[in-house]
């Protein structure tokens, strides 16, 4: 059994001493997932890779480069800082900000060269005012709220007015119209079809007024679920990382999970019947056993809700996590006859011999979704790329 190698696959500039927990990320898997998604697209649709939230916890720069290698032609983020970070890489593709920049951040947003989101004539005016002193043309994507009730205009009329205002501005260019689905990841839900119908009517009128605008609506779930939603381009996030938007088995869908999560056995100690492990004595041994301490906890992103509620893999075997997940460690019941020794590699997400734990498995254990599991991995969990 092999402990964590402190040298292999570490991102340039990363600190390698005292590695406690690491996420191994395969950029080739991200590229392959993008190739797979592109193979599913219809009508000449392009792939926009969503790399917000540090690439869903996988690393924004590495995910962006891998997605482009896999055939993505656009990238999408949410914050001005994310857009600036991608702009600094000079990747040569459009970068779309999916959320509106705050008024105080508009100049910084314009300076990134990103394509910006708006949905009212007032927002259009504010962006134009910010763009004029910089002398930069800004591509605008106007958003219609078809039922998500977060961002976007409620009516097609207001959204079209914003599009017309962008077209009449010296500094703006109408580039896209879009919406976002609320229930694309719930197959059979009828609200998805209703959103599609509303957006199709709006997009048709938008293209009649401004033939060059691109229409986009599909996230990962809609991309895999409904070819009619592909339009001019799709915005795929979770699927490019090899995670299933329907919370099932991503491999069965044709995707390759890009991230595995590991730590190691820091210590092994006997635990007699009646003795407890962890805060609150939430595990009391019913028999004599051996307990392994693993240096990963909620400070690394391994959720406290996994207390007495998860497994790990060691040496190709599955062992139950027992006791309260603390900030810095968990304890695992090795059973009295286990041969596990300190230094053994521990897999929390991934495959070890015949056993496999998926991100979706972990999410189901705590009643959440795979997005939250990978996004929740903190900076203290080292990311290592292209592990061999």
N, C-alpha and C positions, 0 to 999 in steps of 0.2 A: 504494500500500500504506500502511495506516494504523497508526501506533504506538499504544500504550496511551494512552487519554485519562484523565488523572488525576482527572477530576471526575465523569464520568457514572456514575450508578447506585451510588455509594458509600453504604454503610450509615451512618446518622447516627452521628457521633462517631468514625468511622474516620479514621485518618491517611492522607493521600493523597500525601504527598511520596515520591519515590524508589520508585515502584511497579516491582517487578521481575517479579512474576508475579501473575496474578489468576484467580480462578474466577468466572465470570459465572453467576449463578443466576437462573433464571426462576421466580418464585413462581406465575405464571399456569400454567406447566407442571405444577407440583406440584398446584395446584387441579384442573387438567384431569385429571391422573392419578387423583386421588381420585374425581372424578365418573365416570371410566371404571370404576374398581374397584367403585364403588357400583352401577353398571349391571349388573355381573356377579353381584351378590349375590342369594341366594335365601332364601325363607322369612322375609322381614322382617329379615334380619341387618343389623346396623349395622357401620360402619367405625371401627376404632380405629387412629389413625395413630401409628406408632412413631417418635419423634423423638429417641431416645437418641443418644449420641456426637455431640453438636452437629448433630443432624439428618443423621447419616451424612456429616458434613463439609459440609453445605449451609447450616448455621445453624439452631439449634434454634428460636429465636423466629420467624424468618421462615417456616420450614417448618411450624410449628404453626399460625400464622395462616392460611397458604395452605391447609393441609389442612382446617381448619375451614370456610374459604370454599368448599372443594370438596365439603363434605358430611360430613366426618368428625364424629363425635359424641363421641369419646373420644380421649385421648392416652396414650401409654405411654412410660416412661423406665426407667432402671435405678438411678441413684444418688439419694441424698438431695439432693445439690446440684442435680441436674437437676430433681427434683420441686419444689424450692424456687424455682428460676428460673421454672418455668412458673406456679407458684402466684402469684408476684409480678405476673404479667401479667394476672391476674384474667380468665381467658378463659371461665369459667363452664361448664366441662365436667369430667367426672371425669378424674383423672390416676391411672394405674395404675403402681406400681413393680413391675417384672417380677422383680427380684431381692430377696431378703430384706435388710432393713437389719441392720447389725451391732448387737449388743446396746447398745453405747455410743452408737449413732446413733438408737435407737428414739424417744426423745423428740423429736428434731429431725424425724424422719420423720412422726411423728404431727402435729407442729405444721404441717407443710405442707398437711395436709388430704388427702393422697394416699390412694388405696386401696392396701393393703399385701398382700404375698404371704406366706403361711405354709403349713406342712403338718404340723405336729405340735402336740399339746396344749400342750407346753412353750413353743413359740413363741407360741401364742395367749395363754398366761398372761403372758409377758413383754410382749407388746404391750398387754394390758389394764392391767398395772401401770404402763406408761409413759403410757397414755391417761388414767388416773384423775386425776392431779394437774392435768392440762390441761382436764379436763371435756369432752373431745371424743370423740364417737362415731367409731369407725374402721371403714370397710368392709374386709372381709377376703376375699381370693381365695385359696382353697386349691389347691395344685398336686399333681397326681399324676404321678409319673415313669413314663411308659409306655415308656421306652426310650432317652431322651436321656442319662440317667445324669449329670446335673449337679445340678439342684435338684429337690425334690419328694419325697414319700414313695413308697416302693416298692410299697406295698400300698394297695388301696382302703380297707381297714379303718382303717388309721392316718389316711388323709386324711379319711375320714368322721368319725373321732373328733375331728379338728381342727375340722371344720366344725360339729359338734355343740357343741364347747367354745366356739366363737365365738358361737353362738346363745344359749348360756346366760350369756354375760357381759353385765354391765350396760353396758359401754363399747364392745362390738364388735357388728358386724352382718355375718352371712354374706352376701356379695355375689356371689361367683363361684366357679366351679371351672374348672380349666384344665390343659392339658398343652402340650407343644411337640414338633413332629415332627422327627425326625432326618434323614429322607430324602425330604421332600416335593419337593425340587428335583431328584430323580432319577426321572423318569417310568418307570413300570413296576416300580419296586422294590416288593416285596411287604411289606416291613417297615412301610411307610406304612399299609397296610390293617390290619395287626395292631395298630398303635398306635391307629388309629381305633376298632377293635373294643373294645379294652380301655377306652378313654376313654368310649365310648358306654355301656358297661355301668355304669361308675362314675357318669357324669353322670346317668344315669337314676335310680339309687338316690339320689343327692344331691338331685335335684329332687323325688323323692317325699318326702324328709324335710324339705326346705326349698324350697318351690315358687317362691320369688322369686329364687333364685340364677340367675345367668347362666352359661351354658357357652360356653367359647371355646377354640379349639385352632389355627385356621388362621393360618399366616404368609402372606407374599405368594405363595409357590409353591403352597401348598395352596389358597389362595383361587382362583387361576387354574386349578388342576388338578382340583379335586374339589368340586362344589357341596355334597355331603353333609357336608363339613367346615365349612361356614359357620356353623352353629349360631346362637347369639344375637348374636355379633359376631366379626369377624375382626380380626387384628392385622397390619396391613400396614406394612412398613418399606421395604425396597429398592424395591418397585414404585411407591410414591408419589413417588419421586425420578426416575421414568422409567428405571429400570435393570432389566434382565431377571433375575428370580430363577433362570432356567434357563441363564444366561450366554450367551444367543443375542442376536439383534437385537431390542432393546426396541421399536423402531418397528414391526417386523413383528407384535409382540404387541399393539400398539395403545397403547403408552405413549409419552410425550414426554420424552426426556432433559432434565433440568432444569439440568444443569451443563455448562459448557464451560470449558476451561483454556487460558490464553494467556500469552505472554511477548512478547519483541521481540528483534530482532537488535541486539545491543550493539556488535559490531564484526565486520568482515570482513577477512581477511588471506589472502595467498597461502600455499599449502603446496606445496613442491616434492616431486617423487617421492623417496621415501626419508625424508622428514621425518615426524615423528609428532605426534599431538595427545593431550593428557591424561596423567593419572597412569599410570605403568607402560607407556607406549608401546603401549597396546592397539589403537591404530589407527596404521598406518604407510601413508602415501599410496603407491599403486602408480603414480601418474601425477601430473603437475602439476594442482593443483586450487585451490579457494578454500574456506576454512573460516569459518563464522559461529559466533560465541560467543553463546549464549543464556543470560541470567541467571536460570536456574532449575535447581535441583539437589535432592539428597536432603534438604537442609535445608528445602526448600519442600514436600517430599513426592513429588518425582519420583525414583522408586526407583533405587538403584545397580544393581539387577539389569537395568535397561534399557540398560546399557552395550552398545554395538554391537548393540542389539536393539530399536530403535524407530524410528519416523518422526515427522516434524513436517510441518505444512503452512505454506507461505509463498507468498502470491500465487497461490493456487489450485493450487500444485504440491506434490508429495510429495518430501521430502528425507530422506535417512537420517542418523540420529544416529550419530556415529562418535567413538570414544574413551570413556574412563571417565567415567561420570556422577560429578561431584564434588559437594561440599556446596552449592556456590553457582552452578554453571553446567554447561552441556553444550556440546558442539561438534557442528556439523552440516556435512556435506559438501555444498557448494553446486554443485560441478562447475565446471570451468574457464570455461564460457561463461555462467554464471548472471548475471543482472542484479540480483540481490538486493542491497540497500544497507542500511546501518545505519538503524535506526528502523522497519524493516518489522515488521508484526505477525506473530507466530508462533502457530499453533494446535496445541496438543498433544492436546487432546480437543475434538472438534467438527467443523464443516463449513467448508470454504473452497473456493468454486467447486464443481467437480465432485468434489472429494475429501472423504472423511469418515473420521475416526478415532473410534471409540467407546470408552467406558470398558471395555467387554467386550474390545475388541481389545487394549488395554493390559494388562488382566488376563491374557489368554491368553499374551501375550509372556513373562510372568514366572511363569506357573504358579500364579496366584492367582485370586481372585474380585473382581468389581466392587466389592463392599462395601469391600474393603481399599484399593482405589485412592482412592476418595473420602474414606474415613475417615482415610487417611494424609496428606491434604493438611494441612500445618501452619498455625499461626496466621500465619506469615510470608507465606503466600499470601493476598492480600486477597480477600475475598468482595465482589462487587458484584451488586446485585439489580436485576431487571427491566431488563436491558440491552436497548436498543432497536435 
